[in-house]
């Protein structure tokens, strides 16, 4: 009985090790993952930021929580493409033929992605500190903010797994992943929502990414703007609510689709 209960955890660790070994043998992928945050700060903070006016006057302080949130959201794309690639190349079929926990396999993928994202967030935070960004409300709330970011990244990997299993095609998954960028842009990440048209502002304020960005600004004590929607008035609770809802929906669907695919 104890062996059966512990197997999903053991299989999750094995699955996570497989993904991390892929990163180890793909230095270009690791370099890209680490370089993108630096480029984002330079492009958005200095190039676009020179023309931006935000509450508080410091655009980079306004921007950094949004860039942290973009790292969390970006867990969707590689997971979706990787899942579709495994299906097409038969890796998923070989894994399913083994006596392993299906939940453990998918959980391991999410855990490996989470570990990689920790490294990326640490690097981005270091770059932010070097450019003048600070967390003003103490270490405890700063850690709570990063914990919220990691939770959302974890949730995004499950959403990416669901979508990857749904399309089951690497090329189509890549095209679908490109569509996530506009969704992440219609938020309060780069500009306040107050200047948007009414209908677009409503979409942006109910976007889960907006509540995550607002929650990080609140927990880090950075400049930001509120909003008329409930998630932006209660950003931490709103982000937790979105995260739980997406996870409760996507995790069971992902496991079920993984078990049934190819039958």
Order of alpha helices (4+ residues) and beta strands (2+ residues): alpha-alpha-alpha-alpha-alpha-alpha-alpha-alpha-alpha-alpha-alpha-alpha
